[in-house]
Amino acid sequence: MKHENSKLRGGRSLAAAMSRRDFLFFVPVAAAWARRLNFPTFDRSLRSPVFSEVASEVGLNFHHLNGATGEYFMPEIMGAGAALFDYDNDGALDIYLVQGTLLDARKGAPQPLFPPPAGWQPGNRLFRNELMRTGHLKFTDVTEQAGLTSAGYGMGVATGDYDNDGFMDLFVTNFGRNILYHNNGDGTFTDVTRQSGLENKAWATSASWVDYDNDGNLDLFVANYLDFTIKGNKRCFAPTGELDYCTPKMYRPVSARLFHNLGNGKFVDITEESGIGAFPGPGLGVVCADFNGDGWMDIYVANDGAPNYLWLNQKNGTFKEAGLASGAAYNGEGTPQGSMGIALGDISNRGVEDLLVTNLTKEGCVLYRHDGKGNFYDATAEFGLWQPTFPYTGFGTQWFDYDNDGFLDVFIANGAVTRQESLRGSKFPFHQINQLFHNEEGKRFRETTRLAGPAFALSEVSRGAAFGDVNNDGNIDILVTNNNGPVRLLLNETGKHNGNHWLQVRLEQSRKNLFGIGARIELQQRGRKLLRRVHTDSSYLGASDVRVHFGLGIDPKIELVVVYWPDGSKESWDKVPADTIITLRKGTGYKG
């Protein structure tokens, strides 16, 4: 068992980066906008924010441009995503950000409505975390030297080690040609899309690396959205008569794609023979897990304006669509919703993972309570999440323990997709605030948005959200992308004042599925068991840290850590210290 030093901290708070005059000006202005738009306001009586926004301060200079020209092409309003992953295996999370571009570059086409800011660089960007080199949280743009320059219209990104060489690879989805970047292990990447067989010309959104056939090689599921073309763009209008983005019902949905990993760097498209091709849908979010407890990975897809799909693995290379039968296709009223983001986690510490799906304004998110056997019911109102999410359009989301008390909280990135009447007259009338909810011991959720810091008073058009501990201090941070806006890095400050303990676990296998994606980890403390799953998928268009995080509360004593490996075997470790990042290697624990 390998122990790594996890006490490093980096970066100052947003307030520290401002002068007192600037800060006192910022908060009243944000509060005034919040009152006008009926948003929760930041509580200025707090001595320290829960999260500090530090992106520009730590060198994360990135501004997304959607290329809007006033034609209202649908891809403009949907992106973009991001990844938190350790591409160079130095123990610190790096950042990959997805960029837009002009959709219609024909001669005489309209010019972009939003010019790039000073210093703006085109294309997707890779930022290397310098934490382990300098002891401070700082990011360096290494895009060109890594060979990751691209010119496509970016949507999302998925991370996974598809060739089992011990380095995380990148799969980037686009409106257009998707790209598989192989991590060469020397700080560079190579575009291997064509030779790998992963060509996909449909409008792809979220993707997930998943070993659906238990052979130790990560396969790839790609959610596709709509059959949209620039030439076939339709004209849609807001109730006020202004030109607006269309709903997905104006275009034909397309089926997702499933690619089987042959183990030699090549993939084969098995969409049709697997059964997935028989059910087209406007897919946006995806998460893979063993929903019915049979030892085989299933796939859940959030569809925009259509029933959500639950693909149950039939253990023979095929899948059965069971969304309706399972209770996870519609909300409790039997209505399909405009679903975007997905979170999956054990919110009550009962050994069963529940689903959260984010939806359109005036729909509210849906919390699907799970019985552990693949059956769900709508428990949104029961857990206090329906009313506070009703005014917002949710995208990226995740269950995560932001205060390390042992219960999974939730963050939701919000931003509208059609004109908001309350923002009439705004040049980009889609902005909303993001939200944070605290888990009240697995029984209800309490909104803590106004307590979370000045960054939560910002009204922007947020989309992707990725989660991980960027400064290795034991607190989970949030990377948020904004459509047509700057990236935000929300640094978690709770560890400075609440005294709770934590543990982060990185799994390591020797030959196949080296990072243990799909494994479950159980941490046993006095009187409770915490269950977490190894994954990088879910949320929206993004990829999160593959390391598994446990909040322990005030008690640092860990009795046992049990790993349920993807092949069905089980190992246990005792004498695991709290407040560390550890690597658990298969074959070094107690069997059984």
C-alpha positions as CSV (number, residue, x, y, z in Angstrom):
1,M,0.0,0.0,0.0
2,K,1.5,3.3,-1.1
3,H,1.0,6.5,1.0
4,E,1.3,9.9,-0.6
5,N,1.7,13.3,1.1
6,S,-1.6,15.1,0.9
7,K,-1.1,18.2,3.1
8,L,-0.2,20.6,0.3
9,R,-2.4,23.7,-0.2
10,G,-2.3,26.2,-3.0
11,G,-4.1,29.4,-4.0
12,R,-5.7,32.2,-2.1
13,S,-9.4,33.0,-1.9
14,L,-11.2,35.3,-4.3
15,A,-11.7,37.8,-1.5
16,A,-7.9,37.8,-0.8
17,A,-7.2,38.4,-4.5
18,M,-9.4,41.6,-4.4
19,S,-8.8,44.9,-2.7
20,R,-11.2,45.6,0.1
21,R,-12.9,48.3,-2.0
22,D,-13.3,45.9,-4.9
23,F,-14.8,43.2,-2.7
24,L,-17.2,45.5,-1.0
25,F,-18.4,46.7,-4.4
26,F,-18.7,43.2,-5.8
27,V,-20.9,41.7,-3.1
28,P,-23.7,44.4,-3.1
29,V,-23.8,44.3,-7.0
30,A,-24.1,40.5,-7.0
31,A,-26.7,40.7,-4.2
32,A,-28.8,43.3,-6.1
33,W,-28.8,41.1,-9.2
34,A,-29.8,38.1,-7.1
35,R,-32.7,40.0,-5.6
36,R,-33.9,41.2,-9.0
37,L,-33.8,37.6,-10.4
38,N,-35.1,36.0,-7.2
39,F,-31.7,34.2,-6.5
40,P,-30.4,33.3,-3.1
41,T,-27.8,35.9,-2.0
42,F,-24.4,35.3,-0.5
43,D,-24.4,35.6,3.3
44,R,-21.8,38.3,4.1
45,S,-21.8,37.4,7.8
46,L,-19.7,34.3,7.1
47,R,-16.0,34.6,8.1
48,S,-14.9,32.3,5.3
49,P,-16.5,31.1,2.1
50,V,-17.1,27.4,1.6
51,F,-15.6,27.7,-2.0
52,S,-13.3,30.3,-3.4
53,E,-13.1,30.9,-7.2
54,V,-9.4,30.9,-8.1
55,A,-9.2,30.1,-11.9
56,S,-7.4,33.2,-13.1
57,E,-5.4,33.3,-9.9
58,V,-3.8,29.9,-10.5
59,G,-3.2,30.4,-14.3
60,L,-6.4,28.7,-15.6
61,N,-7.0,31.3,-18.3
62,F,-9.7,30.0,-20.5
63,H,-12.8,31.6,-22.1
64,H,-15.3,29.5,-24.0
65,L,-16.8,31.0,-27.1
66,N,-19.8,29.3,-28.7
67,G,-19.4,31.1,-32.1
68,A,-23.0,32.4,-32.1
69,T,-23.8,34.7,-35.0
70,G,-27.5,35.2,-34.4
71,E,-28.7,32.2,-36.5
72,Y,-29.4,30.2,-33.3
73,F,-27.8,27.0,-34.3
74,M,-28.5,24.5,-31.5
75,P,-25.0,23.3,-30.8
76,E,-24.1,26.8,-29.8
77,I,-26.1,26.6,-26.5
78,M,-25.2,23.1,-25.5
79,G,-21.4,23.0,-24.8
80,A,-19.0,22.6,-23.4
81,G,-17.3,20.1,-21.1
82,A,-14.1,19.5,-19.2
83,A,-12.0,16.8,-17.6
84,L,-10.0,16.6,-14.3
85,F,-7.4,13.8,-14.8
86,D,-3.8,13.1,-14.0
87,Y,-2.4,12.7,-17.5
88,D,1.3,12.6,-16.4
89,N,0.8,10.3,-13.3
90,D,2.6,12.8,-11.0
91,G,-0.2,12.7,-8.4
92,A,-1.9,16.0,-9.2
93,L,-5.0,16.6,-11.3
94,D,-4.5,18.3,-14.6
95,I,-7.3,20.0,-16.6
96,Y,-8.6,19.6,-20.2
97,L,-11.1,22.2,-21.4
98,V,-13.3,21.9,-24.6
99,Q,-13.7,24.9,-26.9
100,G,-16.2,26.0,-29.5
101,T,-15.7,27.7,-32.8
102,L,-17.6,29.2,-35.7
103,L,-20.2,26.7,-37.0
104,D,-20.8,28.4,-40.3
105,A,-17.5,29.7,-41.8
106,R,-18.8,30.1,-45.4
107,K,-18.0,33.2,-47.2
108,G,-20.6,35.9,-46.4
109,A,-21.8,34.1,-43.3
110,P,-22.6,36.4,-40.3
111,Q,-19.8,37.3,-38.0
112,P,-19.7,36.2,-34.3
113,L,-21.7,38.2,-31.9
114,F,-19.2,37.7,-29.1
115,P,-15.6,38.6,-29.9
116,P,-12.8,36.8,-28.0
117,P,-11.3,38.5,-25.0
118,A,-7.7,39.7,-25.0
119,G,-5.2,36.9,-24.9
120,W,-7.7,34.3,-26.0
121,Q,-6.4,31.1,-27.7
122,P,-8.5,28.9,-30.0
123,G,-9.1,25.2,-29.6
124,N,-9.3,22.8,-26.7
125,R,-6.7,23.4,-24.0
126,L,-4.6,21.2,-21.7
127,F,-3.4,22.7,-18.4
128,R,-0.7,20.9,-16.4
129,N,-1.0,21.1,-12.6
130,E,2.4,22.2,-11.1
131,L,1.5,21.3,-7.6
132,M,3.9,18.4,-7.3
133,R,6.7,20.3,-8.9
134,T,6.5,23.6,-6.9
135,G,4.3,22.8,-3.9
136,H,1.8,25.4,-5.0
137,L,-1.4,25.1,-7.0
138,K,-0.6,26.6,-10.4
139,F,-1.5,25.6,-14.0
140,T,0.5,25.8,-17.1
141,D,-1.0,25.7,-20.6
142,V,0.9,22.8,-22.3
143,T,-1.6,22.2,-25.2
144,E,0.9,22.7,-28.1
145,Q,3.7,20.7,-26.6
146,A,1.2,17.8,-25.7
147,G,0.0,17.7,-29.3
148,L,-3.6,18.4,-28.4
149,T,-4.3,21.2,-30.8
150,S,-7.7,20.8,-32.4
151,A,-10.0,22.9,-34.6
152,G,-13.4,21.1,-34.2
153,Y,-16.6,22.3,-32.5
154,G,-16.1,20.7,-29.1
155,M,-18.8,19.2,-26.8
156,G,-17.5,16.9,-24.2
157,V,-14.6,14.6,-23.0
158,A,-14.3,11.1,-21.5
159,T,-11.1,9.8,-19.7
160,G,-10.0,6.2,-19.4
161,D,-7.0,3.9,-20.1
162,Y,-8.3,2.0,-23.1
163,D,-5.0,0.2,-23.9
164,N,-3.9,-0.7,-20.4
165,D,-0.6,1.1,-20.5
166,G,-1.2,3.0,-17.2
167,F,-1.9,6.4,-18.7
168,M,-5.3,8.0,-19.0
169,D,-6.4,8.6,-22.6
170,L,-8.8,11.2,-23.9
171,F,-12.0,10.8,-26.0
172,V,-13.3,14.1,-27.2
173,T,-16.9,14.5,-28.6
174,N,-17.7,17.1,-31.1
175,F,-20.4,18.4,-33.3
176,G,-18.6,16.7,-36.2
177,R,-15.7,14.3,-36.0
178,N,-14.9,12.8,-32.6
179,I,-11.3,12.3,-31.6
180,L,-9.5,9.6,-29.6
181,Y,-6.2,10.9,-28.2
182,H,-3.8,8.2,-27.1
183,N,-1.6,9.2,-24.1
184,N,1.9,8.4,-25.1
185,G,3.2,8.4,-21.5
186,D,5.8,11.1,-22.2
187,G,3.6,14.2,-21.9
188,T,2.2,14.0,-25.5
189,F,-0.9,12.6,-27.1
190,T,-1.5,11.2,-30.6
191,D,-4.8,11.3,-32.6
192,V,-5.5,7.6,-33.3
193,T,-9.2,8.0,-34.1
194,R,-9.0,6.6,-37.7
195,Q,-6.9,3.5,-36.9
196,S,-8.9,2.7,-33.7
197,G,-12.2,2.5,-35.6
198,L,-14.0,5.1,-33.4
199,E,-15.2,7.3,-36.3
200,N,-18.6,8.7,-35.4
201,K,-20.1,11.5,-37.5
202,A,-23.2,12.1,-35.5
203,W,-23.5,15.0,-33.0
204,A,-22.0,13.4,-29.9
205,T,-22.3,14.7,-26.4
206,S,-21.3,12.7,-23.3
207,A,-19.3,9.5,-23.4
208,S,-18.3,6.8,-20.9
209,W,-15.5,4.2,-20.8
210,V,-17.0,1.0,-19.5
211,D,-16.0,-2.7,-19.5
212,Y,-19.4,-4.0,-20.4
213,D,-18.2,-7.6,-21.1
214,N,-15.8,-8.1,-18.1
215,D,-12.8,-8.8,-20.3
216,G,-10.6,-6.2,-18.6
217,N,-10.6,-3.8,-21.6
218,L,-12.5,-0.6,-21.5
219,D,-15.2,-0.3,-24.1
220,L,-16.8,3.0,-25.1
221,F,-20.4,4.2,-25.0
222,V,-21.1,7.5,-26.9
223,A,-24.3,9.4,-26.4
224,N,-25.5,11.1,-29.5
225,Y,-28.1,13.9,-29.6
226,L,-29.9,15.1,-32.7
227,D,-29.8,14.9,-36.5
228,F,-29.0,18.6,-36.8
229,T,-27.2,20.2,-39.7
230,I,-26.3,23.8,-40.4
231,K,-28.1,23.6,-43.7
232,G,-31.2,22.2,-42.1
233,N,-31.4,24.7,-39.2
234,K,-35.0,25.5,-38.3
235,R,-36.3,28.9,-37.1
236,C,-37.8,28.9,-33.7
237,F,-39.2,31.8,-31.6
238,A,-39.7,32.7,-27.9
239,P,-43.2,33.6,-26.7
240,T,-42.2,37.2,-27.0
241,G,-41.6,36.7,-30.8
242,E,-37.8,36.9,-30.7
243,L,-35.7,34.4,-32.4
244,D,-34.7,31.6,-30.0
245,Y,-33.1,28.2,-29.8
246,C,-35.3,25.3,-30.8
247,T,-36.4,22.5,-28.5
248,P,-35.0,19.0,-29.4
249,K,-38.5,18.0,-30.6
250,M,-37.8,20.0,-33.8
251,Y,-35.1,17.5,-34.9
252,R,-34.9,13.7,-35.2
253,P,-33.1,11.9,-32.4
254,V,-30.3,9.5,-33.2
255,S,-29.1,6.4,-31.5
256,A,-26.1,6.2,-29.2
257,R,-23.1,4.1,-30.2
258,L,-21.4,1.3,-28.4
259,F,-17.8,0.3,-29.4
260,H,-16.2,-3.0,-28.3
261,N,-12.5,-2.8,-27.4
262,L,-10.7,-5.6,-29.2
263,G,-7.6,-5.2,-26.9
264,N,-5.2,-4.4,-29.7
265,G,-5.9,-0.7,-30.0
266,K,-8.9,-1.2,-32.2
267,F,-12.6,-1.0,-31.6
268,V,-15.6,-2.4,-33.5
269,D,-19.0,-0.8,-33.6
270,I,-21.6,-3.2,-32.1
271,T,-24.4,-0.7,-31.7
272,E,-26.9,-2.7,-33.8
273,E,-26.1,-6.2,-32.6
274,S,-26.1,-5.0,-28.9
275,G,-29.7,-3.7,-29.3
276,I,-28.8,-0.2,-28.4
277,G,-29.3,1.0,-32.0
278,A,-33.0,0.0,-31.9
279,F,-33.8,3.0,-29.5
280,P,-32.8,6.4,-30.8
281,G,-32.9,9.2,-28.3
282,P,-31.6,12.7,-27.7
283,G,-28.9,11.6,-25.3
284,L,-27.0,14.1,-23.2
285,G,-25.8,12.6,-19.9
286,V,-24.5,9.0,-19.3
287,V,-23.4,7.0,-16.3
288,C,-22.4,3.3,-16.2
289,A,-22.8,1.1,-13.2
290,D,-24.2,-2.3,-12.1
291,F,-27.7,-1.2,-11.4
292,N,-29.3,-4.6,-10.7
293,G,-26.4,-6.2,-8.8
294,D,-25.7,-9.0,-11.2
295,G,-22.0,-8.3,-11.6
296,W,-22.3,-6.7,-15.1
297,M,-22.2,-3.1,-16.0
298,D,-25.4,-1.4,-17.2
299,I,-25.8,2.0,-18.8
300,Y,-28.2,4.9,-17.9
301,V,-28.8,7.8,-20.4
302,A,-30.5,11.1,-19.8
303,N,-32.5,12.0,-22.8
304,D,-33.6,15.6,-23.5
305,G,-37.4,15.8,-23.8
306,A,-37.8,12.0,-24.1
307,P,-37.9,9.1,-21.7
308,N,-34.6,8.3,-20.2
309,Y,-33.0,4.9,-21.0
310,L,-31.7,2.2,-18.7
311,W,-29.8,-0.4,-20.7
312,L,-29.6,-3.6,-18.6
313,N,-26.6,-5.8,-19.5
314,Q,-27.8,-9.3,-20.7
315,K,-24.3,-10.8,-20.2
316,N,-24.1,-11.9,-23.8
317,G,-23.1,-8.7,-25.6
318,T,-26.6,-7.4,-25.8
319,F,-28.7,-4.9,-23.7
320,K,-32.3,-4.6,-22.8
321,E,-33.9,-1.2,-22.5
322,A,-35.7,-1.1,-19.1
323,G,-36.2,2.6,-18.3
324,L,-40.0,2.4,-18.1
325,A,-40.1,-0.9,-16.3
326,S,-37.5,0.2,-13.8
327,G,-39.3,3.5,-13.0
328,A,-36.3,5.7,-14.1
329,A,-37.7,6.8,-17.5
330,Y,-40.1,9.5,-16.3
331,N,-40.7,11.6,-13.2
332,G,-43.3,10.7,-10.6
333,E,-46.1,12.2,-12.7
334,G,-45.2,10.0,-15.7
335,T,-43.8,12.9,-17.7
336,P,-40.6,12.8,-19.8
337,Q,-38.4,15.8,-19.0
338,G,-35.6,17.8,-20.6
339,S,-32.9,15.8,-18.9
340,M,-29.2,16.8,-19.1
341,G,-26.9,15.8,-16.3
342,I,-26.6,12.7,-14.1
343,A,-25.3,11.9,-10.6
344,L,-25.2,8.4,-9.1
345,G,-24.2,7.7,-5.5
346,D,-25.2,6.3,-2.1
347,I,-26.7,9.3,-0.4
348,S,-28.0,7.6,2.7
349,N,-25.1,5.2,3.4
350,R,-27.4,2.2,2.9
351,G,-25.2,0.4,0.3
352,V,-27.4,1.4,-2.6
353,E,-26.7,4.2,-5.2
354,D,-29.5,6.7,-6.1
355,L,-29.8,8.6,-9.3
356,L,-30.1,12.4,-9.7
357,V,-31.1,13.8,-13.1
358,T,-31.1,17.5,-13.9
359,N,-33.7,19.0,-16.1
360,L,-35.2,22.2,-17.7
361,T,-36.4,25.3,-15.9
362,K,-39.9,24.7,-14.4
363,E,-39.3,20.9,-14.3
364,G,-37.0,20.6,-11.4
365,C,-34.4,17.8,-11.0
366,V,-35.5,14.3,-10.3
367,L,-34.1,12.1,-7.5
368,Y,-34.7,8.5,-8.3
369,R,-34.5,6.4,-5.1
370,H,-33.1,2.9,-5.9
371,D,-33.9,-0.4,-4.3
372,G,-30.5,-2.0,-5.3
373,K,-32.2,-4.3,-7.8
374,G,-32.7,-1.9,-10.7
375,N,-36.0,-0.4,-9.5
376,F,-36.6,3.3,-8.8
377,Y,-39.2,5.8,-7.6
378,D,-39.3,9.6,-7.7
379,A,-38.2,10.8,-4.2
380,T,-37.4,14.4,-5.2
381,A,-40.0,16.2,-3.0
382,E,-39.3,13.8,-0.2
383,F,-35.7,14.9,-0.1
384,G,-36.4,18.6,-0.5
385,L,-34.9,19.0,-4.0
386,W,-37.8,19.7,-6.3
387,Q,-38.9,23.2,-5.2
388,P,-35.4,24.8,-5.1
389,T,-34.4,23.4,-8.5
390,F,-37.6,24.2,-10.2
391,P,-36.6,27.8,-11.4
392,Y,-33.4,26.5,-13.0
393,T,-32.1,24.5,-15.9
394,G,-29.5,22.0,-14.6
395,F,-26.6,20.5,-16.4
396,G,-23.4,19.3,-14.8
397,T,-23.9,17.7,-11.4
398,Q,-22.5,15.2,-8.9
399,W,-23.0,13.7,-5.5
400,F,-19.9,14.6,-3.5
401,D,-19.0,15.1,0.2
402,Y,-18.0,18.7,0.2
403,D,-17.6,19.0,4.0
404,N,-16.2,15.5,4.7
405,D,-19.0,14.6,7.1
406,G,-19.6,11.2,5.5
407,F,-22.7,12.1,3.6
408,L,-22.8,12.9,-0.1
409,D,-23.9,16.5,-0.9
410,V,-24.8,17.7,-4.4
411,F,-23.7,20.6,-6.8
412,I,-25.8,21.6,-9.8
413,A,-24.4,23.8,-12.6
414,N,-27.3,25.9,-14.1
415,G,-27.9,27.8,-17.3
416,A,-30.9,28.2,-19.5
417,V,-31.2,27.0,-23.2
418,T,-34.0,29.3,-24.3
419,R,-34.5,33.0,-23.6
420,Q,-35.4,33.9,-20.0
421,E,-38.1,36.6,-19.8
422,S,-36.6,38.0,-16.7
423,L,-33.4,38.7,-18.7
424,R,-35.1,40.4,-21.6
425,G,-32.7,43.0,-23.0
426,S,-29.6,41.1,-22.1
427,K,-27.2,40.2,-25.0
428,F,-27.0,36.6,-23.8
429,P,-30.3,36.0,-21.8
430,F,-29.6,32.5,-20.5
431,H,-27.6,33.0,-17.3
432,Q,-28.5,31.5,-13.9
433,I,-26.7,30.9,-10.7
434,N,-25.3,27.5,-9.7
435,Q,-26.6,25.6,-6.6
436,L,-25.2,23.7,-3.7
437,F,-27.1,21.4,-1.3
438,H,-26.0,19.9,2.0
439,N,-27.0,16.3,2.8
440,E,-28.8,16.2,6.2
441,E,-27.6,12.8,7.3
442,G,-29.2,11.0,4.4
443,K,-32.7,12.2,5.0
444,R,-33.1,15.5,3.2
445,F,-31.1,18.1,1.4
446,R,-30.7,21.7,2.6
447,E,-29.8,24.4,0.0
448,T,-26.5,26.1,1.1
449,T,-26.0,28.1,-2.1
450,R,-26.0,31.5,-0.3
451,L,-23.5,30.2,2.3
452,A,-21.0,28.8,-0.3
453,G,-19.2,32.0,-1.2
454,P,-19.2,34.9,-3.7
455,A,-18.7,32.6,-6.7
456,F,-22.2,31.2,-6.1
457,A,-23.7,34.7,-6.6
458,L,-22.3,34.8,-10.1
459,S,-25.0,34.4,-12.8
460,E,-23.6,32.6,-15.8
461,V,-24.5,30.0,-18.4
462,S,-22.9,27.0,-16.7
463,R,-22.7,23.6,-18.4
464,G,-20.0,21.0,-17.6
465,A,-18.9,20.2,-14.0
466,A,-16.0,18.0,-13.1
467,F,-15.0,17.0,-9.5
468,G,-11.7,16.2,-7.8
469,D,-9.1,17.3,-5.3
470,V,-6.9,19.6,-7.3
471,N,-4.6,20.7,-4.4
472,N,-4.5,17.3,-2.6
473,D,-5.8,18.7,0.7
474,G,-8.6,16.2,1.1
475,N,-11.4,18.4,0.0
476,I,-13.2,17.9,-3.3
477,D,-13.1,20.9,-5.6
478,I,-15.3,21.8,-8.6
479,L,-14.3,22.7,-12.1
480,V,-17.2,24.5,-13.9
481,T,-17.4,25.4,-17.6
482,N,-19.5,28.3,-18.8
483,N,-21.0,28.5,-22.3
484,N,-19.6,31.7,-23.8
485,G,-17.9,32.5,-20.6
486,P,-14.8,31.9,-18.4
487,V,-14.0,28.6,-16.7
488,R,-14.4,28.6,-12.9
489,L,-12.3,26.6,-10.5
490,L,-14.1,26.4,-7.1
491,L,-11.5,25.6,-4.5
492,N,-13.1,23.9,-1.4
493,E,-12.1,25.7,1.8
494,T,-14.1,23.7,4.3
495,G,-11.1,21.8,5.6
496,K,-9.7,25.0,7.0
497,H,-12.3,25.2,9.7
498,N,-14.5,22.1,10.2
499,G,-11.9,19.6,11.4
500,N,-13.4,16.6,9.6
501,H,-11.2,13.8,8.3
502,W,-11.0,12.1,4.9
503,L,-9.4,9.4,2.8
504,Q,-8.8,9.2,-1.0
505,V,-8.2,5.9,-2.7
506,R,-6.5,5.1,-6.0
507,L,-6.9,1.6,-7.3
508,E,-4.3,-0.2,-9.3
509,Q,-4.6,-3.5,-11.2
510,S,-1.6,-5.2,-12.9
511,R,-2.7,-6.1,-16.5
512,K,-6.3,-5.1,-17.4
513,N,-8.4,-2.1,-16.5
514,L,-5.5,-0.7,-14.5
515,F,-7.4,2.0,-12.7
516,G,-10.2,-0.4,-11.6
517,I,-13.0,1.5,-13.3
518,G,-16.3,-0.1,-12.2
519,A,-14.9,-1.4,-8.9
520,R,-16.8,-0.6,-5.6
521,I,-15.0,0.5,-2.4
522,E,-16.5,0.1,1.0
523,L,-15.1,1.9,4.0
524,Q,-16.1,0.7,7.4
525,Q,-16.1,2.9,10.5
526,R,-17.7,2.4,13.9
527,G,-21.4,2.1,13.2
528,R,-21.5,2.8,9.5
529,K,-20.3,1.7,6.1
530,L,-19.6,4.1,3.2
531,L,-19.9,2.8,-0.3
532,R,-18.3,4.5,-3.3
533,R,-17.7,3.5,-6.9
534,V,-14.6,4.0,-9.2
535,H,-15.6,6.0,-12.3
536,T,-14.9,9.1,-14.3
537,D,-18.3,9.5,-16.0
538,S,-21.7,11.0,-15.1
539,S,-22.3,14.8,-14.7
540,Y,-22.6,16.4,-18.2
541,L,-20.0,16.4,-21.0
542,G,-17.2,15.9,-18.4
543,A,-14.9,13.5,-16.7
544,S,-13.9,13.6,-13.0
545,D,-11.0,12.3,-10.9
546,V,-10.8,8.5,-10.9
547,R,-9.7,8.5,-7.3
548,V,-12.4,7.7,-4.8
549,H,-13.0,10.2,-1.9
550,F,-14.5,9.4,1.5
551,G,-15.4,12.0,4.1
552,L,-15.0,10.5,7.6
553,G,-16.5,13.1,9.9
554,I,-14.8,13.9,13.2
555,D,-13.7,10.3,13.8
556,P,-10.4,9.5,12.0
557,K,-10.6,5.8,12.8
558,I,-10.9,3.5,9.8
559,E,-11.7,-0.1,10.7
560,L,-11.5,-1.6,7.2
561,V,-11.4,-0.8,3.5
562,V,-12.9,-3.4,1.2
563,V,-12.5,-3.4,-2.6
564,Y,-14.9,-5.3,-4.8
565,W,-12.9,-5.6,-8.0
566,P,-14.6,-5.6,-11.4
567,D,-13.8,-9.4,-11.8
568,G,-15.9,-10.2,-8.8
569,S,-13.1,-10.8,-6.3
570,K,-12.8,-9.0,-3.0
571,E,-9.9,-7.8,-0.9
572,S,-9.7,-6.0,2.4
573,W,-7.1,-3.7,4.0
574,D,-6.9,-2.7,7.7
575,K,-4.6,-0.2,9.4
576,V,-5.5,2.4,6.8
577,P,-4.6,5.9,8.1
578,A,-7.0,8.9,7.6
579,D,-6.2,12.1,5.9
580,T,-4.0,10.5,3.2
581,I,-4.2,9.6,-0.4
582,I,-3.4,5.9,-0.8
583,T,-2.9,3.5,-3.6
584,L,-4.4,0.0,-3.1
585,R,-2.9,-2.6,-5.5
586,K,-4.7,-5.7,-6.3
587,G,-3.2,-8.7,-4.7
588,T,-1.8,-6.9,-1.6
589,G,-4.9,-7.1,0.6
590,Y,-6.6,-9.8,2.6
591,K,-8.6,-12.2,0.4
592,G,-12.3,-12.9,0.9
